Amino acid sequence: MPYWRMQAVAQDPQDPTLLDHAAILADLGRAACYLFTPTGTADTWDVPGTTALGEDSWLVASQPGDKNRQRAAGTWVQEAGVHDPLVNAYRLRAALLRTAEVHP
């Protein structure tokens, strides 16, 4: 999804904790970010302006925790922590639809 959409979701007052423990990967060169959801989410994903990557997709990521080796593509905005790093797909969908009109 576009980076600005992730920022809008992160600031959504109706679900302020949605991204608290989420692993968030960014491609700064494309101004895109990636959130990780449970397996199978891509099969039914239908949110305009976003793309679900399914089983045959690959992402390149910098090594978590090493800020000196971060690259424009595959930069961790928020690394996976000790909590579940997956985003609840239903809550994410609702937040994306609520914030769709927010522009940078």
For each residue, the residues with C-beta under 8 A, 3 or more apart:
1: 5 6 32 33 34 35 49 50 51 96
2: 5 6 31 32 33 49
3: 6 7 26 28 31 32 33
4: 7 8 31 102 103 104
5: 1 2 8 9 49 50 96 99 100 102
6: 1 2 3 9 10 19 24 33 35 77
7: 3 4 10 11 104
8: 4 5 11 12 99 102
9: 5 6 12 15 18 19 92 95 96 99
10: 6 7 18 19
11: 7 8 99
12: 8 9 15 16 18 95 98 99
13: 16
14: 95 98
15: 9 12 18 91 94 95
16: 12 13
17: 20
18: 9 10 12 15 22 87 88 91 92 95
19: 6 9 10 22 24 35 78 87
20: 17 83
21: 81 83 84 85
22: 18 19 35 36 78 85 86 87
23: 35 36 76 78 79 80 85 86
24: 6 19 33 34 35 76 77 78
25: 33 34 36 59 61 74 75 76 77
26: 3 32 33 34 75 76 77
27: 30 31 32 33 34 72 73 74 75
28: 3 31 72 73 75
29: 72 73
30: 27 73
31: 2 3 4 27 28
32: 1 2 3 26 27
33: 1 2 3 6 24 25 26 27 77
34: 1 24 25 26 27 53 59
35: 1 6 19 22 23 24 87 92
36: 22 23 25 85 86 87
37: 41 52 86 87 88 89 92
38: 41 86 89
39: 55
40: 43 44
41: 37 38 44 45 52 89
42: 45 52 53 54 55
43: 40 54
44: 40 41
45: 41 42 50 52 89 93
46:
47: 50 93 96 97
48: 100
49: 1 2 5 96 100
50: 1 5 45 47 96
51: 1
52: 37 41 42 45
53: 34 42 57 59
54: 42 43 57
55: 39 42
56:
57: 53 54
58:
59: 25 34 53 74
60: 73 74
61: 25 64 74 76
62: 66 69 70 71 74 75 76
63: 66 69
64: 61 76 79 80
65: 79
66: 62 63 69 70
67: 70
68:
69: 62 63 66
70: 62 66 67 75 76
71: 62 74 75
72: 27 28 29 75
73: 27 28 29 30 60
74: 25 27 59 60 61 62 71
75: 25 26 27 28 62 70 71 72
76: 23 24 25 26 61 62 64 70 79
77: 6 24 25 26 33
78: 19 22 23 24
79: 23 64 65 76
80: 23 64 85
81: 21 85
82:
83: 20 21
84: 21
85: 21 22 23 36 80 81
86: 22 23 36 37 38
87: 18 19 22 35 36 37 91 92
88: 18 37 91 92
89: 37 38 41 45 92 93
90: 93 94
91: 15 18 87 88 94 95
92: 9 18 35 37 87 88 89 95 96
93: 45 47 89 90 96 97
94: 15 90 91 97 98
95: 9 12 14 15 18 91 92 98 99
96: 1 5 9 47 49 50 92 93 99 100
97: 47 93 94 100
98: 12 14 94 95
99: 5 8 9 11 12 95 96 102
100: 5 48 49 96 97
101:
102: 4 5 8 99
103: 4
104: 4 7
